[in-house]
Amino acid sequence: MRALAFIPSYNDVIHGHRLALQLEALPDVARVLIVDESDDPACLRYLRGVRGGKVDVVHRERSGKWRAWRTALEAAMPYDALLQVDSDVVIGDPAALLSALEWADVATAYQEILPPPGRAAFARRVAEIYADMHRGLKARGKFNMGGQAIALNRRAVAGILGASLFEEPVHADDHVVCLTAAALGLRCTSVDCGLGISLPMSLGEWMSYRSRHRGAIGWAEAYVASKTGLGEEVRRVSRSDYVHTLNAFIRVALGKPRPLDPLVLPFLAFSSLLPLEDRTLWRRLKGSKQSQRAGHPVGNPPRKCARSPHAWGFTLGSEFGRGRKGVGPPCNPFIAGL
């Protein structure tokens, strides 16, 4: 396999470069492309020395991750696969995403929520709720549409380009990629590869975070439906993904109530009424940035996704069905028994 690794970066070029060196060392990665739109002077100075080996850099004025996605998809056409990893995450085993393409067209990573530093009780409790929710979804084999790390094979790249995505500003870009893949009937899976992400730390940052993301999933659903012409299938996939995620959140929030929950849950409900921000432009919240280090979450080493004798896969024009023997682990938004 010859894969193009793609790192979209906005004022995270130092950590992004370290991540590029990590991806460059993978045997299947033929080229690492950093698409950078930093406007921080320190990042711009550092960027001048980021060259050599398999690493290439495209720098341009701030626009948005959606535009970086378009650049990477077009650049990936001569390759067997495209691996996208955000510049502000830590990932222990990115090769697991490429390995998953042996049986899938699209592979995403299960997220591990990193605990916030210090004694920020509110942020810590919210992080605990999100972490438990993601662990529950992973245990049920749900396909994670959250993004941050996505691998696409040649078929998936061609399908997304064929749908003419990212020709205009796009909200929830990673979710758009995953939703499009599912609606097109591509084989989708998620793997545990030690992907660690941080959430906002302060109440003010959470307000901004919620304002930025509110309504993004609904927008993505309408956008993908208009681009693919598969409105009914897009709505079915999107609604099922939303219902299972919401159910997982409710199970966590009500299953083990903590003293702060009477404040946390009303806050999350209230924040749904906040004014919307422009979600097509780059934005970094201070609390959601990773420390400038490579590696994986401390105390949680990466685990490769074991092969399973059966898989659930998307099939165009039908409900999901059991796949070929030995094609991979079960992973789909549609989960029986919930």
N, C-alpha and C positions, 0 to 999 in steps of 0.2 A: 504493500500500500504506500502511495505517495500522498501525504496530507499537507494541506496548507493550514498553519495555525494563525489565528487572527486575534489580536488583542486591541479592542477599542479603548482609548485612553483620553481622559480629561483631567489634567493636573494630578495625575497619578503615575507619571512616567518613570519615576525611580523604582517603585514597586513593579510597574509594568515591565520594565527592562529585566528585572530579576526573574519575573515570571517568564519572559521571553527566553532567557537563558535556560530555564527549567524545561520549557517546551522544545527548545532547540536540541536538547540532549536525547529526545525520544527518537528511536530508530525510524519510525514511520513518518516523522515530520521532515519534509523536504525544504520548507521555507516558513519563516515566522514573519508575519506582517503586523507591525504596530501602526494603527491608524490613529494619529494623535491630533487633538484639537485643543491642546493646553494653551492657556493665556497667562499662566503664572511665570514671571521672569526666571525664577529659579529652575522651573521645569524646562523652559526653553533653552537655558544654558546647558543643562544636563543633556538635553536631547541632541546637541551637536556631536556628542561623543558616542551616540548609540548607533553603531554601524559594525559591519563585519560578520563573518561566518554566514549563517543562514538568515540573519536578522535584517529586515528592511523596514524603513520608516517612511510613512506618508504623513506629512504635517500640513495642516491647513487651518483656516479660520474656524472658529467655533460655529458648529451647525447643529449637530446632534448625533446620537448613536445610530439612528435610523440611516443616516447617510453613510456612516462607516460600514454598516451592514451591506448596503448596496455595493460599495467598493469591494468588499471582501467576497461577496457572492460572484461578482464578475471575474475577480482574480482567481477564484477557485475552479473555474471551468476546466482547465487542463489537468486538474488533480483528481485523485480518487476520493478525497474526503476534505471537508472543511471542519476545523476545530476552533470554536470560539470560546475564549475565556476572558471574563472581565478583568480589568487591570487592578481592581481594588479588592480582590478575594484571595484567599489562600486555598491551594488545592494540592492534596497529597499524592494522588495517583491519576493524573490526567490521561495516561495511557489506557486506563480502563474504559474511557469513553470511546476511544478509537477501536478497542477490542470488541466493544458491543456492536460495532457496525458489521461484524461477521454475521449477525443474525437480524439486525435491525437497519432501517434507513435513517432513523433519527435517535440519538441517545442524549439524554439530559442527566444532570447530576442531582442526587438527593442532597438537600442542604442541611448543614449542621450549624445551628445558630450559636455564635460565640458569645459567652457571657460578657456583659459590659464591665469595664474596669471600675474600681472604686466602690462607693457605697450608694450608688444611685438606685434606691429601692424600687421606685416606680419603673425605671427602665429595666431593671433586673427581672421584675415580675412579668412584664410584657414579654421579655426575651424568653422566660421560662415557658410561658403559654405558647409562643410561636414554636419553640424547640420541641415541646411535647406534641404539638399538632403535627409537625413535620415527621416526627418519629412514628406517630400513628399512621400517617399516610404512607410512609415507607413500608411499615409492617403489612399494610394491605395491598402493596404492590401498585400503588397509583402512579400513573405517568405524571411527572412533575413538569408543569408548564412555566415554572418560575424563572427559568433562564439562569444567567450568570456563567454557565458552562454548557455548551451544546455542541454535539458532533453530528455532521450531516454527511451522508455518502453522495456520490455523484448524482444518483437518481433524485435525492431530496433537493440538492442544489438546483438541478434543472427544473424541478417542479415548482420551486419557489420563484425562480426567475421567470418561469413561464406564466406565473400568476401576476407578473409585473408589480411585485411588492417593492416598497421603498423608493418609488419614483416621486413621492411627495412626503412631507413631514408625517411621521408616524409616532403614535403613542404606544407605550408598552411593547417595544420592538421585539424583545425576546419572546414574549407571549404570542405575538403575531406569528412568528416563525413556527412555534410549536402548534398553535391552533390551526394554521394553514396545513401543516404536515398531517395532522390528525384528520382534518376534513377531506384531504386528498386521498385518504386511505393508505398512507405510508405506514410502515411498521415502526412503531414508536416504543421506546423503553427508557427506563431510568436506572442508573447504577450508583452504587455507593463508592465514591472516589475521594473521600476526605475533603469535600468542598466546604470551607468555612466562610460564613458571612457575618457581618456585624449589623446591628440595627441602631437607630438613633438612640442617644443617651438621655437627653433632656426632654422635659415636657414640651418646650418650644419647638425642638427639632421634630418631635413626634407629630405636633400639629402641622408643621410644614410637610412632613413625609406623607401624612394621611391626605392632606390637601392635594399633594402632587399626584397621588395614586388613585384618589377617589374617581370612580367612573371610568378608569382606564380599560378595565376588562370589557365593559359594555361597548366602549368605543372600538376596541380591537375586534370584537365580534361583528360589529357592523362593517368595519373596514374589510375584514377577510371575506365576509359574505359578498360584498360588492366586487371584490377582486376575483374571486373564484367562481362566482355564480352558483355556489353550493349553499344557499341560505339555510335550508332546512337542516342539512348535515352540520353546518357550522353552529347553528343554534343548539342542536342536540348535544354536540360535544361540549360546547361552552357551558350550557346549563348543567350538564352532569358534572363537569369539573367543579363548578361553583358549589353545587349542592354537597358534593362529597367533602370539599374543603371546609365549607361552613359547618357541616355536621361534625367534622373532626375538631374544629375550633370549639364548638359548643360542648362536646364531650370533655375536652380538656378543662375548659373554663368552669363547668359545673361539676365535674367529677371530683376535683380536689381543690375546693375553694380555699383561698388564702385571705389574710386580713385586708390586703390591698385591693382585692377584687371588686368590692363595692365602688371603688374609684376608677379602676382600670376599665371595666366594661362600659359604664356610662360615658367615659371619655372616648372610647372607640366609637360608640354610637353618635356622640355629639360631633366628633370630627368628620362624620359623613356629611355634615351640613356646611362645612367650611367652603369658602370660595376656591375654585379650581386654579391651579397654576398652569403655566405653559409647560407641558410635559414633553415637548419635542426637542427642547434644548438641553444641553448638558447641565447638570446641577450636582454638586457634591455637598452633603451635609457633613459637618465636622465629625459628629459622632459615628457616622456610618462608614468612615474611611478605615481601611485596614492599617495596622502598623506597617512600617516599611521593612518587611521581612518576608522571606519565602518559607515554605514548609506547609505543615498541616496543623490543625488545632491540637494544642498540647494535651497529651493524655488520650488522644483519640486517633490512633494511627489509621491510615487508609486500609480499606478492605476491598478486595476484588469481588466483583459480583459473580457468584457461582452460577454455572450453567444449570438449567432446570430441564427436566424431560418434556415439559410442555410450556407453551407461551400463549398469551392472549395478544392478538395483534389487530390493528386496524385493517379493514378491508373495504374498499370503495364500493358504495352502493348496497351495503348490508350491515347488519349488526356485527359487532366484533365476534370473532370465533376462535376456536382453539387452533393454534398454529402447528407447524410441522414438529415432529419429535426432535428435540435437541436444539431448537433454534434460540432458546434463551429464557430468561426469567419472566414471570408474569408481571405485566406493568401496563396499566391502562386506566383512563379516567372512569371507565364503567366497571364498577366493582359489585359483584353479587353479594347478597346477604347483608347489606347495610340498611 
